[in-house]
């Protein structure tokens, strides 16, 4: 996934925004130029949404997951860069997202993307067995 694709994905799947134009939101331009929320209100100009390089915008995604009960950890490992982790649930319900990068904003965005990708829809959760005889080797206890 390219940087612009990841930025768009975060806006759409984490923030819940969609691309629109100033004209449909009461402005003058007609080309898609801004992010709109579900009510059609302008949230941000498309060219100003840069969560991979803007720590405040990266944290907007983290705050959304934290509000949904995810645990958040961001740490710097010497000169090796940053590791970000989101974790939620235990056992077969455990979900996790990890991102590593020299840039802390990029590490957060990668972890958010991975965490959101582990969310199991409610209908599918009912089909998960209560006991898994094969332990998950990647599960951190």
N, C-alpha and C positions, 0 to 999 in steps of 0.2 A: 504494500500500500504506500503510495507516494505521500509526501507531506501535505499537499493540498487535499488529497482524498481523506487523510486522517483528520485534518482540521474540519472538513465538511462533515465527516462521519460523527465527530464529537458534537458539532452543532446540532445535527439532526437527531442522533440517537441518545445523547446524554442531556443536552439542553432542551430538546424537543422543539427546535426551531425549524423553519423551512425558508427557502429562498423566495424572495419577493422583490417588488420594485417600489420605489418611493411613490409612484403615481397611485398604485392600488392602496397605499397606506396614507394617501392624502398629499403626497409630494409632487414633484414635477417630472422626474426622469421615468422612462418606461422600461429600461433594461433591468434585468435582475441585478440589484445592487445592494440589497440589505437582507438581514436575517429578521424574520418575523416570528412571533410566538403564535400559539394556537388561536389567539383572539385577533390576530392580524396586526398587532402592535409592533412597531419597529423596535428591535432589540439592539442592533448594531449594524454598521455598514460592513458589507462582506469583506472589503479590503482591510478593515481594522480588526477582524477576528483572526488572531495569530496565537492560539494557545500553545503551540510548540515552542514559542520564543518568549511569551509573555507569562511570567509566573502568576500574576493575578488571574489571568484567563484560565490557565491550567488548574488553578485552585478552585475555579468555578465548577469544574467537573468533579474534583475531589469532594467538595462540599456537598454536591448532590448525592454522591454515594454514601458519605458519612451520615447524611440525614436519613438514609434508608437503612442504617444499622451496620454499615461496613466499618471495620477497623482500618485505620490508615497509619502507615509508617513511611517516613522518608528519612533516609540516612545517607551520609557521605562516608565513603570508605577510603580514607586516605587520599591518594592521588588517583584512585581508580574511578572516580565519578560517583554518581548517585544511584541508589536503589530505592524504588518505591514499591510498596506492597499494600494491597487491599485484601482483606480476609473477612469472611462471614460464614457462620454456621460451623457445625462439627460433624464428624463421621461422613455418612453418605450425602449429607446436606451441605458439606463444606464447599465453598466457592473461593477462588483466589485469583488475583491478577498481579503480576509482577512486571515492572519495567526498569531497565537499567540504561543510563546514558550519562555522558559528561555534563549535559544540560539538565538541571533539575526539572524544568518545565516539561521537557521531552520525556523524561523518565516517568513523570506523573501521567502524562497523556497516554503513554504506552500501557501503563498499569491499568488505567481506567478502561481502555479499549479491551484489554485482556479480561478484566473483571466483568465487564458488561457482557462479554461473550460467554461467560460461564453461567449466566442467569438462566435457570430452568423455568419455563412457563408453569403456572400452577397446575394445568391439566396433566403435564408430564410428571410432576413431582409425585402424584398419586401412584404412578406406576413403578417408582423406585422402591426396591425391596428394603425392608427395615434392617436386615442383616446381610452384609456382604462377606462371604467366606474368604475372599481374596483381598487382603489389605492393600490399600493404595500405597505404593512405595514412595510416591511423591508427597504424601500427606505429612505436613509438619505438625508435630504434637507439641 
